[in-house]
């Protein structure tokens, strides 16, 4: 059963969705978009978060895994429309991702602004990937 599901996946769509997700993150955290607000919410004044290459590799791998998981959910759930893809993305965001961010980060003592910046990024990130996966599915 799982092998049948894996054969049904559109791996090019997953790659495109992952690239779109990475682009969303790169734009979101640009200094003049949300980057400066994010740094301020972290309590930092400099963009010195370590080796950016490592962050890019880790972020890209995590985004690719997210795109893959979303494709599995969409395909396994029989979602065949863009609207259905967006609904599934909304359920994942509002039912899994945001509650996890809020509960974990409040326990870690993060500020509300840092939680909101992070949660909003994750919502946009997942919704864009679902839109890509749903759109490519319609074109294919």
C-alpha angles and dihedrals in degrees: 000000000000091000090053089052092049090051090054094056119107101227093186089056089049090052092048091048091049092051090048089050092051090049091051090053093046091052095041094055096044109125095248095044110047101317097094092045090048092050091048090049088051088052093243129130100190134058092237106127097142131263107357092203091064091048091050093050093047093044092047093049092047091048092049090051090049091050090049092049092048090050090051091051092047095046096040090047092051093239108169105166136069090237090052090050091052092047091052089048090052091051091049091047099044098033102040117007104043096043090049093049093047096047097042097042096044088053088050090053098248117162121252090246092055091048092049093049091049095043093047090051092051092049092051091042094054096039091053091049091048090049091052093046091047094046095048089048090056092049094047 
